[in-house]
Amino acid sequence: MAQFDFYPNPHPESRHFVPYVLDVQSALIDQLGTRLVMPMSRVGVQQARLPISLCPVLEVAGEPLALMPHLAAPVTVQRLKTPAGSLAHCAADIIAAMDAVLSGF
């Protein structure tokens, strides 16, 4: 599993609104049975009230999705199947979003 890979949402009941989750966990702790993931949501993409530094909009398969770092949560490795792609090229935006959660910047 690689940091910044994204996966189909393992929770079918919310998949319509959150089609993917983004693995943000460092490879330094790959031995854990869980991965820290952030939801990538269709909800909020058109809402100007979400600070872009907190919830950047990233494009996946031609669709804009809002990253929701304030909703990051652990998911067991077994629930994340095959990655749908990578957002490693957006690492700076992803890290800045997590930093916004932690420090308010």
N, C-alpha and C positions, 0 to 999 in steps of 0.2 A: 504494500500500500504506500502510495506516495503523497506527501503533503501537497495540497492544492488540487488533487484529483477530485472530481465530483461524481456522485453516484445517484441513481434513481432513489427517490425518497422511499425508505423502507417501511413507511407507515401509509398503507393504501388509503386510509380514510382522509388524509390531508394532501394526497398527491396532486389533486386538481389545483390547489392553491400554492403548494410547495413541491414542484416537480423534482427538484434535486436538493441534495445536501452536499456541502463542500467540506472535505477533510482538511482541517487546519493544523493537525497535530504534527509536531516535529518527529522526524525519524529517530531522534535520540531515544524515544520511548516506544518504539515499535513492538517491544515484547509484551506490552499491556494487551489485555483482551478487549479493550475499548478504543475508540477513536473519538476525538473531539470534532464535532461537525457543526457547521452553521447552515441554517435553512437558506435556500435561494427561492424567493417568493415572487409570485405574480402580483400579489396584493401589495400595494404601496408603491409600485413603479410609477404610477401617474400622480401620486400625492406629493405635492410640493412641501408638505410639512415635515417630511423625513429629511434630516440633515444628510447631505450627500457624503460628508466625511464619515458619518456613522453607517449609512446604508448605501454604499455605492451600487450603481446599476451596472451589472455585467451582462454581456451578451453570450447566450448559450444557444447554439443551433439556430441563430437568427432571432432569438426571442430575448428581449430585455428582462432580466430578473434582478430584484433587489436583494442584496446580501443582508442578512439579519444577524449580525454578530452578537447583539444583546440577547438573542435566543439560542446561543450555542449550547450544546448539550452532548454528553457522551452517548455513543451508540456502540453496541457490541460488534466486533469485527464480523461475526457470522451474518449479521443483518445487511452488511454492505457487500454486495455481490461484485459484479464486474464494473469497473469505472466507465462512465460514459464519456469522459474526456478529462482534460487538465486545464486549469486556469493559472498555471505557474507564471505565465506572461503577465498576470495581473497581481503578482505577489505584493508589490508595493501598496496598491490600493487595499488589498485584503488585510495586510499587516496594519496599515493606518486605521482601518475600520476597527480592528481589535484594540488598537491603542486608544481610539476614541471611547470605547467602552471602559477601558481601564483608567485612563487619565483625563478624559473629557476634552481632549484636543482633537 
